[in-house]
């Protein structure tokens, strides 16, 4: 079996080529980037992330995002092997929650063991070469010597066996959601209510050196958890649970932070959450790679990261006609935000000199996409406006997404049809033309709003506006009051020189 898996990996064949892809999900990606002094970015290595999205039998759906490091081998292997261990008849609608959790745990265990089976021969050869070269290093000339060839072979083997991955996997069975997490990726569930609010739930916590439960687990093995927390990383990664990575699995006694461990400290056992019923749920599920999370948090801070990414997704779903386009647009927005903070030179720019590979998977839950046939003049669509917001008391920068709802007889709120009870497109006094985000994550809660009585929005029917003789159409927002107020505050003659306002 190990030889079969090894041959499949070498031939780049997939065990899951015949499984149908899920059409209710979309994935966006961006490669890693390192910025130079001029703000231009370069890619430092090939993309190491992986993802999956398949539709199985008996109402079963499987999704995953894998954050690879030191190569893409583990992420690629895990995405294929995990799918084969879950969607080839192992799950069916008769399984209980306990059954599903057991099968998920077993699947991760099989992935971990199967991966190491594929590199066993390389690990053995590497160990033999290392044992031979160790006593000869000081006595052998490396110019065209057998030892030089052995050193080169040793480097090749190290590249072949190194690397690992973290994983977040979502399983939907019987319309119930299960999340299995190993490492530092993230799962967010967004539920949209009929009044246009989005509740954001982060499912689980990352297995990182900041996780108190993980630190207690390591301390029980004899490890100094305070040192681990202070270091922030273990063998170059912040995760305390990983797939692959032979260094922390077999050679952990040689790693200073882990050397006191009684047993293997870095594990691949998933933490499983669920089930959570999706009956009557309207919204979307997000799976985010660590690189995407870190890029957004580096640029804007961690406090509002969940709300901000959900606002971006809701905005793109209101505009895009495909999930792939929506997911890719969100990733591109995060990439631009990260770059813009770096080139701005502000205090957070020091955290944004580089970012890792970014992956976002969106799975909609009874959440309609935008109708591509609608136009701004026809109304019934949400047109997001990204407004940079800066608080002088804080070094962080948050982007508040306002949704300008174009008037019509029947409007859409976060993609859901609702009959308008107002006169044609006229907001009620005090009504805010925004979508509100409410977080059920205990760490943060925020809402975005704008003041005003709606007088800035000109009443307009559903008929398309006709251009005037100059080819222009009347504006949707009336800034006359703003110009008058500005002119009153600058009545010393300056306003007459620049001619503020439309000419």
Secondary structure as UniProt FT lines:
FT   HELIX           2..11
FT   TURN            15..18
FT   STRAND          20..21
FT   TURN            23..24
FT   STRAND          25..30
FT   STRAND          33..35
FT   TURN            37..38
FT   STRAND          41..42
FT   STRAND          50..55
FT   STRAND          60..69
FT   HELIX           73..86
FT   TURN            87..90
FT   TURN            93..94
FT   HELIX           97..118
FT   HELIX           120..134
FT   TURN            135..139
FT   HELIX           146..161
FT   STRAND          164..173
FT   TURN            174..175
FT   STRAND          176..182
FT   STRAND          186..192
FT   TURN            194..195
FT   STRAND          198..202
FT   TURN            209..210
FT   HELIX           212..220
FT   TURN            221..222
FT   HELIX           225..231
FT   TURN            235..236
FT   STRAND          243..244
FT   HELIX           246..250
FT   HELIX           252..254
FT   HELIX           256..258
FT   TURN            259..260
FT   STRAND          271..277
FT   TURN            279..280
FT   STRAND          283..288
FT   HELIX           290..300
FT   TURN            303..304
FT   HELIX           305..317
FT   TURN            318..319
FT   HELIX           323..344
FT   HELIX           347..351
FT   STRAND          354..355
FT   STRAND          358..365
FT   TURN            372..373
FT   HELIX           376..378
FT   STRAND          382..390
FT   TURN            392..393
FT   STRAND          397..405
FT   STRAND          410..413
FT   TURN            414..415
FT   STRAND          416..419
FT   TURN            424..425
FT   TURN            429..430
FT   STRAND          437..439
FT   TURN            442..443
FT   TURN            455..456
FT   TURN            469..470
FT   HELIX           480..489
FT   TURN            490..493
FT   HELIX           494..498
//
